[in-house]
Amino acid sequence: MFEAIVAGLSDYKVVLEPDENTPEWWAGAPSVVRGRDGAFYLAARMREGNSPRGLRGYEIRILRSADGREFEPINRLRREDAHVPGFERPALVTDPDTGRFKLYGCAGLERGWAILKFDDADDPAAFDAGTARPVIVAEYPDDGFSHVAGYKDPVVFWDGEQWRMFVIGYDRVERIHQFRSDDGESWEPVEPAPVIENDGWHNFYTRPASVLPMAVGYLFIYEGSHLSWRDPVYNIATGLAYTPDLESFVDLTPDEPLLTSTTPGDYHTWRYSHWMRVGDEVFVYFEAARPNSTNEIRLGVFPAEDRG
């Protein structure tokens, strides 16, 4: 059913490599949007391998491209300037009314992971790391029961009527939660949560990756890992689900992941993907493992009529 997608994404182009070709150094977590000028803008999380895990994302790098294939950096938002210990996945979108750019991120704060937002900008080159502020923070109940300890890795888009955000909710494992907003600033949770159960091959982590509008409904791209896999915290694969209304979801790949890294190595990581329609094709930007335990951002393309 998905052979054309797998084939198209196996024939990839490298978009961004890590700053050092050393294990645990990664370039990844891409989020891509097109401006009104037709240019492609990519936000990526750059990660070093020296700090403790969870604190290695040293920069959100913004890049620009005329064709979506060859990118040049135009902005660097450093963790020091945002006054956070480290970044994870960013989300870059445009306001449908004004065309201005919105940038979201996430970082571990004193009481767990929180979703951040930077001040909007007319040009992604103008985003200011110093404007980062929390917009979604986990609540800690006083009753001692299990609870979500933090939210991270936002996937943000405009559904035609309101903003939607899918995030990882962390409560010892990682599950998919959804929020919505009228203005992109104030967010409220959408029930039920989690969106997709942690089950089957993704019984350890189940996380949001991307949302691709279709003629009817949406293709919901998710990622996850199995408890038995080597280092399932980072050994992440990708599957597909379908939702007609962003409220109910059907897992299309319940038995095994659809996409894993095609290069040999200790990790089969294929995660943090962003899927977008470009003419009669679908561009997919994704983070994938290389043989020496580094990660890079790749681009694969497949015909739009095969998008599920």
C-alpha positions in Angstrom: 0.0 0.0 0.0 2.8 2.4 0.9 5.6 1.1 -1.4 5.9 4.3 -3.4 6.3 6.3 -0.3 9.0 4.0 1.1 10.8 4.0 -2.3 10.7 7.7 -2.7 12.0 8.4 0.8 14.8 5.9 0.4 16.2 8.0 -2.5 17.2 11.0 -0.4 19.3 14.1 -0.5 21.2 15.3 2.6 20.0 18.8 3.5 22.0 19.5 6.7 24.8 17.7 8.5 25.9 18.0 12.1 28.6 20.6 12.9 30.9 17.8 13.9 31.1 14.3 12.4 31.4 12.8 15.9 29.0 10.3 17.6 26.1 12.0 19.4 26.4 15.2 17.3 23.2 15.7 15.4 21.5 18.0 12.9 17.8 17.2 13.1 14.2 18.0 14.1 13.3 19.9 10.9 10.3 22.1 10.5 9.7 23.7 7.1 7.4 26.4 5.8 7.1 28.4 2.6 6.8 32.2 2.8 4.7 34.4 0.6 7.8 34.9 -1.5 7.8 31.2 -2.4 11.0 30.6 -0.5 11.4 27.6 1.8 12.4 28.2 5.4 13.7 25.4 7.6 14.2 25.4 11.4 16.4 22.7 12.8 17.7 21.7 16.2 21.5 21.4 16.3 22.8 19.1 19.0 26.3 18.5 20.5 27.4 15.3 22.2 29.3 16.6 25.2 26.5 17.8 27.6 24.3 15.4 29.6 21.4 13.9 27.5 18.5 16.3 27.4 20.7 19.3 27.5 22.5 19.0 24.2 20.4 21.1 21.8 22.7 24.2 21.6 21.0 26.0 18.7 17.9 26.4 16.6 19.2 27.1 13.2 17.1 28.8 10.5 17.9 28.2 6.9 16.5 29.5 3.6 16.1 27.9 0.2 14.7 28.9 -3.2 13.9 25.4 -4.2 13.5 23.4 -1.0 16.7 21.4 -1.7 19.7 23.7 -1.2 19.6 25.6 2.0 21.8 28.4 3.4 21.7 29.5 7.1 20.2 32.9 7.9 19.8 32.9 11.7 21.1 31.1 14.8 19.2 31.1 18.1 21.5 30.0 20.8 20.4 28.4 24.1 22.4 30.9 26.1 20.6 33.8 24.5 17.2 32.2 25.2 18.3 31.5 28.8 17.4 27.8 28.6 19.7 24.7 29.2 18.9 23.2 25.7 16.5 23.1 22.8 14.7 20.2 21.3 12.3 20.3 18.2 11.2 23.7 16.9 8.1 24.4 14.8 8.0 27.1 12.2 4.7 28.3 10.6 3.2 31.4 9.0 0.2 33.4 10.0 -2.5 32.8 7.3 -3.7 36.4 7.6 -0.5 38.5 7.9 2.1 36.1 6.4 4.3 36.8 9.4 6.3 33.9 10.8 5.8 32.2 14.1 8.4 30.1 15.8 7.9 27.6 18.6 10.4 25.6 20.5 10.8 23.6 23.7 13.2 23.4 26.6 13.6 21.8 29.9 12.8 24.3 32.6 12.8 24.0 36.4 9.7 21.8 36.5 10.0 19.9 33.3 9.8 20.4 29.5 7.8 23.3 28.3 6.7 24.7 24.9 8.2 28.0 24.1 7.3 30.7 21.6 9.4 33.5 20.2 8.1 36.9 19.1 6.7 36.8 15.6 8.8 38.1 12.7 8.4 39.4 9.2 11.5 37.5 8.2 12.8 34.3 9.9 16.2 36.0 9.9 14.8 38.4 12.5 13.8 35.9 15.2 15.3 36.9 18.5 16.3 34.2 20.9 15.9 36.6 23.8 12.1 36.7 23.3 11.5 33.0 24.1 8.8 32.5 26.7 6.7 29.5 27.8 3.2 29.1 26.4 2.4 25.5 27.5 3.7 24.3 30.9 2.7 21.0 32.6 0.5 21.4 35.7 1.7 19.5 38.8 -1.2 18.2 41.0 -0.9 18.1 44.7 -2.5 14.7 45.1 0.6 12.6 44.4 -0.9 10.8 41.4 0.9 10.2 38.2 0.8 13.2 35.8 2.4 14.7 32.7 5.7 16.1 33.8 6.3 18.1 30.7 5.5 18.9 27.1 8.0 19.0 24.2 8.5 18.7 20.4 5.6 20.8 19.1 4.0 20.1 15.7 2.0 23.2 14.8 -0.3 24.0 11.9 -3.4 26.1 10.9 -6.4 23.8 10.1 -8.4 26.6 8.4 -10.2 27.7 11.5 -7.8 27.5 14.4 -4.2 26.6 15.4 -3.5 23.0 16.3 -0.5 21.7 18.2 0.5 18.1 18.7 3.2 17.6 21.4 4.9 14.9 23.4 3.5 14.6 26.9 6.1 13.0 29.1 5.0 10.8 32.0 7.9 8.3 32.2 7.1 7.3 28.6 6.2 9.7 25.8 2.6 10.0 24.5 0.8 12.2 22.0 -1.2 15.1 23.3 -3.1 17.8 21.4 -3.8 21.5 22.1 -5.7 24.2 20.1 -5.6 28.0 20.0 -7.3 30.9 18.2 -4.3 33.2 18.3 -1.3 30.9 18.6 -0.5 32.3 22.0 -3.0 30.8 24.5 -3.6 27.1 24.2 -6.1 24.7 25.6 -5.9 20.9 25.7 -8.0 18.7 23.4 -9.3 15.4 24.7 -8.9 12.5 24.6 -5.2 12.0 25.4 -3.2 10.2 24.3 -4.2 10.6 20.6 -2.8 7.2 19.7 -2.2 4.5 22.3 1.3 3.3 23.0 0.9 -0.2 21.6 2.4 -2.7 19.2 5.7 -1.8 17.8 5.5 1.6 19.5 4.7 0.4 23.0 7.4 2.4 24.6 7.3 5.8 22.9 4.6 7.2 20.6 5.2 10.7 19.4 3.8 13.2 16.9 5.8 13.9 13.7 3.7 15.7 11.1 0.3 16.3 9.7 -0.4 16.2 5.9 -3.8 17.5 4.7 -5.5 15.2 2.1 -8.5 15.5 -0.1 -10.5 14.1 2.8 -9.0 14.2 6.2 -5.4 14.1 7.1 -2.5 11.7 7.0 -1.0 11.8 10.6 2.6 10.8 10.7 3.7 9.5 14.1 6.9 7.9 15.4 7.8 5.6 18.2 9.9 2.8 19.7 9.6 -0.6 21.2 10.6 -1.5 24.8 12.8 -4.3 23.5 14.8 -2.1 21.0 18.4 -1.0 21.7 18.2 2.4 23.4 14.5 3.0 22.6 14.8 6.6 23.9 16.6 7.5 20.7 16.2 4.5 18.4 13.0 5.9 16.9 11.1 4.8 13.8 8.1 6.2 11.9 4.5 5.0 11.1 1.3 6.4 9.6 -2.2 7.0 10.9 -5.3 8.5 9.3 -7.7 11.1 10.9 -10.8 12.5 9.2 -11.3 15.3 11.7 -8.1 15.6 14.0 -10.2 14.1 16.8 -10.3 10.4 16.0 -7.2 8.5 14.7 -6.7 5.1 13.0 -3.2 3.5 13.1 -2.4 2.4 9.5 0.9 0.7 10.5 0.1 -1.1 13.8 2.3 -4.1 13.3 5.7 -2.6 12.2 7.1 0.8 11.4 7.0 2.0 7.8 10.2 4.0 7.8 13.6 3.4 9.4 17.1 4.6 8.5 18.4 3.0 5.3 22.1 3.3 6.4 23.8 0.7 8.5 24.7 1.3 12.1 23.7 0.8 15.8 20.6 3.0 15.3 17.8 2.8 12.7 16.5 6.2 13.7 14.1 7.9 11.2 12.2 10.6 13.1 11.2 14.2 13.4 9.8 14.3 9.9 8.0 17.2 8.2 5.7 16.4 5.3 4.5 19.1 2.9 2.8 19.3 -0.5 4.9 21.0 -3.1 3.1 21.1 -6.5 2.4 17.5 -7.5 4.9 16.0 -5.1 5.3 15.6 -1.3 8.6 16.8 0.2 9.6 15.0 3.4 12.3 16.4 5.6 13.5 14.0 8.3 16.2 13.3 10.8 18.0 9.9 10.2 20.9 8.0 11.8 24.2 7.7 10.0 26.6 4.7 10.5 28.7 6.4 13.2 25.8 7.4 15.5 25.5 10.9 14.2 22.2 12.2 12.7 21.5 14.4 9.7 18.5 16.0 8.0 17.5 14.4 4.7 14.9 15.2 2.1 12.9 12.5 0.2 10.2 13.1 -2.4 7.3 11.0 -3.7 4.4 11.8 -6.0 1.4 13.5 -4.3 -1.1 10.9 -5.6 0.7 8.3 -3.5 0.3 10.2 -0.2 -2.0 7.6 1.3 
